[in-house]
Amino acid sequence: MFVKFLNAAVFAGTPLLFGTTGEMMNEKAGHLNLGVEGMMAMGACAGFMAGYFYDSILIALLAAFLAGMLGALIYALLTITFMANQNVTGLTLSIFGVGISNFAGEFMLVNSASNTLKLPEQITAQISNINIPGLTTVPVLGPLFFQYNIFVYLAVLIAVTCGIYYNNTKTGLNVRAIGENPGAADAAGIKVTKLKYINVLAGGGICGLGGAYCSMIINGGVWMNNPVNGQGWIAVALVIFASWKPYRAIFGSFIFGAFNILKYYFPKTIITLPNALYDMLPFVITALVLVMTSIRKSKENQQPASCGVNYYREER
Amino acid sequence: MRANDTNYAIELKGITKTFGRVVANENVNLSIKYGEILALLGENGSGKTTLMNILSGIYYADEGSVYIDGKEVFITNPHEAINLGIGMIHQHFKLVEVFSAMDNIVLGTRGRYVKNSALKEEILEMSKKFGLETEPDKKVYNMSVSEKQTVEIMKVLYRGAKILILDEPTSVLTPQETAKLFAILRRMKDRGNAIIIITHKLHEVLAISDRVAILRKGRVVGTVKTGETKEKELAELMVGRPVSLEINRPETTSKKTVLKVVDLSVVNEDGTRGLKNVNFKLKSGEILGVAGVAGSGQRELCETIAGLMEAKTGAILYNKENIIGKTPDEIINLGISMSFVPEDRLGMGLVGSMDMVDNMLLKSYKKNKGFIIDKKPSRKLAEELVEKLSIITPGIETPVRMLSGGNVQKVLLGREIESEPNVLITAYPVRGLDINSSYIIYDLLNEQKKKNVAILFIGEDLDVLLELSDRIMVLCHGEVMGIVDAKNTSKEEIGLMMAGKKMEGADSDE
């Protein structure tokens, strides 16, 4: 039972991990992108459609990544190049992304034969849980680690890569410097605009992958409107929960995933609580983490100092 | 000796740069050789920093050309400037606070991943070579100002800069730290580097430079050999007319203790020490100068007296009444007035987007009776100030942020004085002002002193503190190092105290 619960937590946490990693990449570069929900929705739609028509996981992933990136490109153009307010742009992107994804989904639905869209067989097999010979059958450890679908492994791989990138490479150091103090980074000869674009776009793409997970896995391969359903917002909160550390994002996502499914697994014999209380948990925890970090007054583990502020070199 | 010893390291020809309608630099010609220290002298707003920012790629000149080693170059971004061997140490340090010294030093340099230990060795070796002291693992937010400056210098050296530009490097240093910095600069000069030092302090120009270029209103008005000039000549070139560099110190008779601070300790919001066991007396008709490296507790002292910060222990007695725990409003009504000019000049006291009239109202609207505000007295006051302090403004209805720094400060100080306080606390009132405006402010303060106002003057420039104040209190890490008679002390003595040397019997202010 407990292993099953943990399994379910990982599955529920995977889209969050994509979204969190993507948003973290934005914030590391100094851009508070509130458009995660929108970018995930765009990825959800594009990924599902590509999978539906081409019946290939690779093309679906690529389409989802590109769609998320497209959303990020709108955001990047507006905030990095045209210096628009980040909060407003991000919020708008969320509304836009969800809207366009539902529009395209609805359009496909009404034009489909039976008013349903279901992923074809080949891709359904590709995204089902992987059976690793010799490992999956190991008791406890097997079900715990070696029987997920490709998305789960991809999400963890991306998060770990991200961790190495920001913690151990010079480019990562440069990006962190931009997020902290773009003026200092610029004076040190770092190409601020270029690196901002790279990180914002890549982050958007990763968000898009998370969206594809929502539409292709969570809804069981059948298109339903609004597949992301607020996960993008939780991801924004998760970045804070993970205190801007990619590795912590992995555990944070799975913990939040656990909260999401707790209502199905919590023994009803002990106490019966309304579902809304369970749904509230992630946000209560985020608020607590915020209060705790603020009490600790540490200079580390904080949001990048210039996050949310656009940089203009010649500003006086 | 370098092969191209006779060639210029940098030549600027006909540089012009405008910001909107403001001309920051106009047809500037300048050159510097390797193995030479050039001082760029000019008042605030004369275009020194703009000019150097053009060299370091922050700004791009509208007209004119830049030659490095005799070749014309186009520096469109800081990256190119670094590649050309130009390193700039900005007045407001360009450091990432949460990074270690080492991370800041390697920031933006080539290479993918450097092993920490090897890099640390390299940095330590370089510091030794130039006589610098660095702790590679120390985080910048834990550093003192002079440590931060050392990191900035290391950053520039690590990139192999041959041409160094230092923007007002001594404004935050104690005299001893300044001497140390100058020694390092001379060593670099001997190694064949070209060094440009931006400053407005005349004695420093004479102490360190080989040549001086003087800027006034964006133009180069003269270049002289340091050995062939004197302070007075430089000042005249800088200001454009004969100036007197004397500051008056009128004698007053009434010396009654107005404000007595007893064992005052303050803890900052982030848990760090603000003030520790501060004791002093402020008398009527005197200017008590406060010296100290930036961030030594000056801000905390001002804010605690003004009632903006909470004291942990101790008392502030105003005519024997403890004012700790009173609201800022009550304190103002007692006749204690504060004007604090922060680095961005507008941050405290004035609202940038409001005009002069509304800013005057900020202090007086509570005395207004009835529901609707009567603007007439404020308008009258604003007009008086404009005339009395020769504030240059398109009109009293112009938002104050549109005024130049000096005029903003005159508005702030003028308003505070107009409320006829008994105690006037003023921090950095001449920050960023040209010589002329500074002297107007000094006169204003002296005028108040003659009216027997007790003045706490928090300053940056030791020379000014020594000439203007009656007594000088030195702060270091929130503690009083000593209070000395301004007539019988020296810069060196104050410098030592600023660096943390406690004077004997510093705790008793008698």
HADDOCK unambig.tbl for C-alpha pairs under 7 A between the chains (distance, minus, plus):
assign (segid A and resid 168 and name CA) (segid B and resid 113 and name CA) 6.86 0.50 0.50
assign (segid A and resid 169 and name CA) (segid B and resid 112 and name CA) 5.88 0.50 0.50
assign (segid A and resid 169 and name CA) (segid B and resid 113 and name CA) 5.14 0.50 0.50
assign (segid A and resid 170 and name CA) (segid B and resid 112 and name CA) 5.20 0.50 0.50
assign (segid A and resid 170 and name CA) (segid B and resid 113 and name CA) 5.61 0.50 0.50
assign (segid A and resid 171 and name CA) (segid B and resid 112 and name CA) 6.97 0.50 0.50
assign (segid A and resid 174 and name CA) (segid B and resid 107 and name CA) 6.11 0.50 0.50
assign (segid A and resid 174 and name CA) (segid B and resid 108 and name CA) 5.97 0.50 0.50
assign (segid A and resid 177 and name CA) (segid B and resid 96 and name CA) 6.27 0.50 0.50
assign (segid A and resid 180 and name CA) (segid B and resid 96 and name CA) 6.28 0.50 0.50
assign (segid A and resid 181 and name CA) (segid B and resid 96 and name CA) 5.88 0.50 0.50
assign (segid A and resid 183 and name CA) (segid B and resid 94 and name CA) 6.55 0.50 0.50
assign (segid A and resid 184 and name CA) (segid B and resid 94 and name CA) 4.13 0.50 0.50
assign (segid A and resid 184 and name CA) (segid B and resid 95 and name CA) 5.46 0.50 0.50
assign (segid A and resid 184 and name CA) (segid B and resid 96 and name CA) 6.67 0.50 0.50
assign (segid A and resid 186 and name CA) (segid B and resid 78 and name CA) 6.51 0.50 0.50
assign (segid A and resid 187 and name CA) (segid B and resid 78 and name CA) 5.51 0.50 0.50
assign (segid A and resid 188 and name CA) (segid B and resid 107 and name CA) 6.37 0.50 0.50
assign (segid A and resid 188 and name CA) (segid B and resid 108 and name CA) 5.61 0.50 0.50
assign (segid A and resid 189 and name CA) (segid B and resid 78 and name CA) 5.10 0.50 0.50
assign (segid A and resid 189 and name CA) (segid B and resid 79 and name CA) 3.77 0.50 0.50
assign (segid A and resid 189 and name CA) (segid B and resid 82 and name CA) 6.69 0.50 0.50
assign (segid A and resid 189 and name CA) (segid B and resid 108 and name CA) 5.66 0.50 0.50
assign (segid A and resid 190 and name CA) (segid B and resid 79 and name CA) 6.57 0.50 0.50
assign (segid A and resid 190 and name CA) (segid B and resid 108 and name CA) 4.96 0.50 0.50
assign (segid A and resid 297 and name CA) (segid B and resid 270 and name CA) 5.96 0.50 0.50
assign (segid A and resid 299 and name CA) (segid B and resid 98 and name CA) 6.75 0.50 0.50
assign (segid A and resid 300 and name CA) (segid B and resid 98 and name CA) 6.55 0.50 0.50
assign (segid A and resid 313 and name CA) (segid B and resid 58 and name CA) 6.54 0.50 0.50
assign (segid A and resid 314 and name CA) (segid B and resid 58 and name CA) 6.65 0.50 0.50
assign (segid A and resid 314 and name CA) (segid B and resid 59 and name CA) 6.17 0.50 0.50
